[in-house]
Amino acid sequence: MVLSRKNQSLITESEEQTVAAGRELAATLKNGDVVSLSGPLGAGKTCFIRGIAIGLGVNRGDIKSPSFTLVNEYYGSMPLYHFDLYRLKEISELYGIGWDDYLMRDGIVVVEWGEKAGDRLPDRRIEINIKIISENKRHLELALIGQKA
């Protein structure tokens, strides 16, 4: 399994492999990158982001889904801002949590339920769609939006 910075598709067979795919992507991320994840509940978005955080040197025990706070901040080799927009009711709520400020900070922004941000997502981003194939198997589709592979 090799996940790199290009449009591609990947099958993971377990939660551990989904985390490992996130770690692999982390090795390619640069300051200012935005990663938007979509997929149904239980698809593995938080697992994938846990892998990114681990890949950036964040302690595994510090990583939690920000479902009730909308955003968590982690500090490893570079800052990681983890948004979970599942509970977002209106796009205007993004302003209340400082969305635009986070996009301008040094670090990486990762967004669960990124489709809820609509046109507030930057033109240049990485989109990952996770589909459930079976209980443990996932299909990850990575697309570079507004940038070259």
C-alpha positions in Angstrom: 0.0 0.0 0.0 1.6 3.3 -1.1 -0.4 6.5 -0.9 1.2 9.4 -2.5 0.4 12.9 -3.6 -1.4 12.0 -6.9 -5.0 11.2 -8.0 -5.4 7.5 -7.0 -7.5 4.8 -5.4 -6.6 2.4 -2.6 -8.3 -0.5 -0.8 -7.6 -0.9 2.9 -8.5 -4.2 4.6 -8.5 -3.0 8.2 -8.6 0.0 10.5 -4.8 -0.4 10.9 -4.3 -0.1 7.2 -6.5 3.0 7.0 -4.4 4.6 9.7 -1.2 3.5 7.8 -2.6 5.2 4.6 -3.0 8.4 6.6 0.6 8.2 7.9 1.8 7.7 4.3 -0.1 10.8 3.1 1.3 12.8 6.0 4.8 12.3 4.7 3.8 14.2 1.5 1.8 17.0 3.2 3.2 20.6 3.1 2.5 23.7 5.2 -0.8 25.2 4.0 -2.3 21.9 2.7 -6.0 21.3 3.2 -7.4 17.7 3.2 -11.1 17.3 2.9 -12.6 13.9 3.8 -16.1 12.6 2.9 -17.8 9.3 3.4 -20.6 7.9 5.5 -20.6 7.5 9.3 -18.2 4.8 10.3 -16.3 4.9 7.0 -12.9 5.6 8.7 -12.4 9.3 8.3 -11.3 9.8 11.9 -9.0 6.7 11.5 -7.4 8.2 8.4 -6.9 11.5 10.2 -5.4 9.7 13.2 -2.8 8.3 10.7 -2.0 11.8 9.4 -1.6 13.1 13.0 0.7 10.1 13.9 2.7 10.7 10.7 3.2 14.3 11.8 4.5 13.2 15.2 1.3 13.7 17.3 1.0 11.3 20.3 -1.7 8.7 19.4 -3.5 9.1 22.7 -4.0 12.8 22.1 -6.0 12.3 18.9 -9.8 12.5 19.3 -12.7 13.3 17.0 -13.7 16.9 17.5 -17.4 16.1 16.9 -18.6 18.2 19.9 -16.1 21.0 19.5 -15.9 21.2 15.7 -12.1 21.6 15.8 -9.1 20.2 17.6 -5.5 21.4 17.4 -2.6 19.0 17.5 1.1 19.9 17.5 3.7 17.6 16.0 6.3 18.4 13.3 3.8 21.0 12.2 0.4 22.1 13.5 -2.6 20.0 12.5 -6.1 21.5 12.7 -8.8 18.8 12.7 -12.3 19.9 11.9 -15.4 17.7 12.1 -18.3 19.4 10.4 -20.8 16.6 11.0 -22.9 18.7 13.4 -22.6 21.9 11.3 -26.1 23.1 10.6 -25.4 26.3 8.6 -22.3 27.3 6.7 -22.3 30.6 8.6 -21.2 28.6 11.7 -17.7 28.3 10.1 -17.2 32.0 10.8 -17.9 31.5 14.5 -15.1 29.0 14.8 -12.5 31.0 12.9 -12.5 28.9 9.7 -10.8 31.5 7.5 -8.2 32.2 10.2 -7.3 28.5 10.4 -6.9 28.3 6.6 -4.4 31.2 6.8 -2.3 29.7 9.7 0.9 27.8 9.4 0.1 24.0 9.4 -2.3 21.6 7.8 -6.1 21.6 7.9 -8.0 18.3 7.8 -11.8 18.3 7.5 -14.2 15.5 8.2 -17.5 16.0 6.3 -15.7 18.5 4.2 -18.6 18.7 1.7 -20.5 20.6 4.4 -18.0 23.5 4.0 -19.2 23.9 0.4 -17.5 26.8 -1.4 -15.7 27.8 1.8 -13.1 25.0 1.0 -10.1 26.5 -0.7 -9.7 26.0 -4.5 -6.5 24.1 -3.9 -7.0 21.0 -1.7 -6.8 17.2 -1.4 -10.1 15.4 -1.4 -10.4 11.9 0.0 -13.7 10.0 -0.4 -13.9 6.8 1.7 -16.5 4.2 0.8 -17.4 1.2 3.0 -17.0 -2.1 1.1 -17.5 -4.4 4.0 -17.1 -4.4 7.8 -13.3 -3.8 7.6 -12.6 -3.1 4.0 -12.6 0.5 2.7 -12.1 2.1 -0.7 -10.2 5.4 -0.6 -10.2 7.8 -3.5 -7.8 10.6 -3.5 -8.1 13.6 -5.8 -5.9 16.7 -6.1 -8.1 19.7 -6.7 -6.6 22.8 -8.2 -3.1 21.4 -8.3 -0.9 19.1 -10.4 -0.2 15.5 -9.4 
